Amino acid sequence: MRKIAFIGTHGVGKTTLAHELVSKLKKKGVDADFLGEIARKCPFPINEQASKKTQIWIILSQIIGEIEEEGKSDFLVCDRSVLDGYCYYADKFGISGVIEPIVAEHMKTYDCLIKLPIRQGFLKKDKIRSLDSEFQKRIEVMMNKLLKRLEIKYINFKDYSISDDKIISEVIKRID
């Protein structure tokens, strides 16, 4: 099984693109499945109100969810990676000498990471995610810092105006 994850702060279009990628792969005859955003199922307060317990639950649930999906399809497309949850943890509580090695090791299980930048008009009210653009920017900065710190390779879409179709086409080219 190959595993792909869209990464980036909340409200940048990861869910939409992950669904589109699964659809395109299926239309090409590829056996692909989707793993949605774990934070939506979290029984504890999320976003700015998150506790350590919240973020640890999200990180571990992401790992467990991915393990549970292993072998069920040829491709697993994840709405987020385990690094995403750790970014929110590190933003609020700092770097963890216990959690970071687990995250770093699990990041090696992804075949392709696609990082999306903050894009205008994507942060919308949905009763789940924070609408605070400063919070969104802090998570973006933390993600960039952790990607560099952990020396993680990823496809970086820096162009804020790039279309979803262009992103999907580029990802499919790279994973074929």
N, C-alpha and C positions, 0 to 999 in steps of 0.2 A: 504494500500500500504506500502511496505517496501522499504526503501531507503538506497542504498549502495553508498559509494563514495571512489574512489581511491584518495589518497592525497600524496603530495610530491612536490619537486621542479620540474621545467620543464625538459624535456628530460630524464625521468626515465622509460618510458614505460607505463604510466597510460592509455593513449588512446587505445593502442593495447590491454592491459589487460581488459579494460572495454568492448571493442567490443567482445573479446573472452568470457568473463563471460556472456554477454547477449546471445551469440550464444549457449553456453553450457546450460544455463538455458532454452532457447527455445527448445533445443533438448530433454530436460527432461520434456517438456510439460508445462513449467512455462511461464506465461504471463509476459515478461520482455521488458522494453524499455531502451533507451540510451539517456543521456543528454550530449552533447559534450562540449568541452572547450569554455567557454564564451569569453575569451580574443581574440579568433580568429575573433570574430565579432565586436570587439571594434572599434569605429570610431576615437579613439584618439591614439596617440603613446603609445606603450607598452614597456615592458622590462626596460632597464636602462633609457629610455627616458620618462617613464610614469610620469604623473602629478597626483596630488591628485584627480583631476576630472576623470582621467583614472581609477584609482583603485576603487574609489567610484562607478563609472559606472559598473565595473566588479563585485564588491561585490553585488550591488543591482540587477543587471541583473541575477546573479546566483540565488539569492533568488526568484526573479520573475519567472525565468525559471523552477525552482523546483515546485513552487506553481502552475504554469500552467499545469504541468504534473501530479499533484496529481489526483489520482483516474482513470487515463487512463490505468493503468496496475497494476499487482500485485507487480512487482518489478521495481524500477527505479534505473538504474546503472548510476552514475554520474562520468564523467571524472575527475572532481575536486570537492572540497567542497567550501563553502563560506570562510573557514579558509585559503585556498590557496591564494585567492585574498587579504585577510588581511595581509598575510605574506609579500607580495610584498609591500603593503602600509607601514607596520611597518618597513620594512627594510629601506625604503627611507625617511619616514616622522616621524617615531617613533610611539609609542603607542598612540591610540586615545581614549580618555574618552567617545567620542560619538559613534564611530563605534564599538569598542570592545564589549560593552554590547549587541549590535545587533547581532554580529557574535557569541558570546558565547551562546546567547539564540537560535539562529538558529542551532547551532551545535547539540543541543538536538534532532533535528528532524531526524538525521541519525540513522539507525538501526545498521549499520556496517561501520567502516572506515578502510581502508587498506592503510597503509603507505609503500611506496616504497622508498628504499635508492637510492642514486646516483649509477648508474650501468654503468660500462665501455662500451663504444660503443653505448650508447643509445642517446646521445646528437648529433643530426644530423642536418645539414643545411636543413631548410624547408621554408625559407622566412618569418617565423613568430617568432620563438623563438631565444633568444640570444644564441650564441655559447661561451660566456665568462664563463669559468669554475669557476672562482672566484665568479662571480655573482650567479651562480648556487649553489655554496657552501654556500654563505651568506644566500640565501633563505632557504636552508636545515637547517642551524643553527637557523634561525628565526622560522621555523616551529617547530623544536624540543623545542625551548624556549616557544612558545605559547601553544603547546600541554601540556606541563608541567604546565605553568602558569594558563591555563584555566581548568586543570584537566580533559582533554578529554581522554576517553578510545578508543583504536584503536588496530588493529592487526599490529604488527611491523615486517616486513620482514627485518631483519638486515643483513642476508647473501646476500652479493652482487652478488654471483654467482648462486643463486637459479633460476631454470628455470621457464618460464612462466607457463608451465603445472603444476608444483608443486604449484605455487602460486594459480592458479585457483582451483586446487583440494582442497587445504587447505581452501580457501574462501567458496567453496560450502559446505564442511563439516561443517563449522561454521554457515552457514546461514540455513542449512536444519533443 
